[in-house]
Amino acid sequence: MCLFCKIVNKEIPSNIVAENDDFFAFHDINPKAPVHILAIPKLHVDSFAETTPEMMAGMTSFIQEITKTENIKDSGYRVITNIGENGGQEVKHLHFHILGGAKLSWDHLTDSNPKAFL
């Protein structure tokens, strides 16, 4: 069983933000912004590449509710999912990072040289 499945099953403690029958959200243990929440489906899905449009419709509503309860809906936020090794996915369970609470930068890209990929 993967790490996030254990969190959903409450075998591993987490700082829960929201939960319904299909989705679960909790604070990231290594936050990159004042608000950094992970939203996941309770059903194990490896990544965005394997999700369904129906699941994404539910996830969209779930994330939108979180942005309201966390008071970042109007000020702005970022939603990110990483897919596969080259995309930076570390946990093989679909998850969305919801980041906000401050003006977000792209500092992690400042050392990237696009010509190195050509």
C-alpha positions in Angstrom: 0.0 0.0 0.0 1.4 3.4 -0.9 2.1 6.3 1.5 -1.0 8.3 0.5 -3.3 5.3 0.7 -2.0 4.8 4.3 -2.8 8.5 5.0 -6.3 8.1 3.6 -6.8 5.0 5.8 -5.5 7.0 8.7 -2.7 4.5 9.3 -0.3 7.5 9.1 -1.3 10.8 10.8 -1.8 13.9 8.7 -3.1 17.4 9.2 -6.4 17.0 7.5 -8.0 20.0 5.7 -11.0 18.4 4.0 -12.5 15.0 3.3 -15.5 13.6 1.5 -16.5 10.2 0.2 -14.1 10.4 -2.8 -11.3 12.8 -1.9 -8.9 13.7 0.9 -6.8 16.8 1.5 -4.0 17.5 4.0 -1.2 19.9 4.6 2.1 19.1 2.9 4.8 18.2 5.5 7.4 20.3 3.5 5.4 23.4 2.5 6.6 25.6 -0.3 4.1 28.4 0.4 2.2 29.7 3.4 -0.7 27.5 2.2 0.5 24.1 0.7 -2.2 21.4 0.7 -2.2 18.1 -1.1 -5.5 16.9 -2.6 -5.8 13.3 -3.5 -8.4 10.8 -4.6 -9.2 8.1 -1.9 -9.1 5.5 -4.7 -5.5 4.7 -5.7 -4.6 6.1 -9.1 -0.9 6.3 -10.0 -1.0 9.7 -11.7 -2.9 12.2 -13.8 -2.1 10.0 -16.9 -4.4 7.3 -15.5 -7.3 9.4 -14.2 -10.7 9.7 -15.7 -12.7 12.8 -16.7 -15.3 11.9 -14.1 -12.7 11.8 -11.3 -11.3 15.1 -12.4 -14.7 16.7 -12.4 -15.0 15.7 -8.7 -11.5 16.8 -7.9 -12.1 20.2 -9.5 -15.0 20.9 -7.2 -13.1 19.5 -4.2 -10.1 21.8 -4.9 -12.3 24.8 -5.5 -13.9 24.3 -2.1 -10.5 24.1 -0.4 -9.5 27.4 -2.0 -12.6 29.0 -0.4 -12.1 27.5 3.1 -8.3 28.3 3.0 -9.1 31.9 2.0 -7.0 31.9 -1.2 -9.8 31.8 -3.8 -9.7 35.6 -4.4 -6.0 36.3 -3.8 -4.9 33.6 -6.2 -3.2 30.2 -6.0 -1.5 27.5 -8.0 -2.5 23.9 -8.6 0.2 21.5 -9.7 0.4 17.8 -10.4 3.7 16.1 -11.3 3.5 13.1 -13.7 6.2 10.5 -13.8 9.9 10.6 -13.0 10.8 13.4 -15.5 7.8 15.4 -14.2 9.1 15.2 -10.6 6.5 12.8 -9.2 7.8 11.3 -6.0 4.7 9.5 -4.7 3.0 7.3 -7.2 -0.5 8.3 -6.1 -2.3 11.1 -8.0 -2.0 14.3 -6.0 -2.5 18.0 -6.6 -0.4 20.6 -4.8 -2.6 23.7 -3.9 -0.2 26.6 -3.1 -1.2 30.1 -2.1 -1.2 32.6 0.7 1.6 34.8 -0.9 2.8 36.0 -4.3 4.3 32.8 -5.8 7.5 32.9 -7.9 9.0 30.4 -10.3 12.4 30.3 -8.6 12.8 26.6 -9.2 13.0 27.3 -12.9 15.6 30.1 -12.7 18.5 27.6 -13.1 17.0 25.8 -16.1 18.6 26.4 -19.5 16.1 25.7 -22.2 18.9 25.2 -24.7 20.2 22.3 -22.7 17.1 20.3 -23.7 17.5 20.9 -27.5 
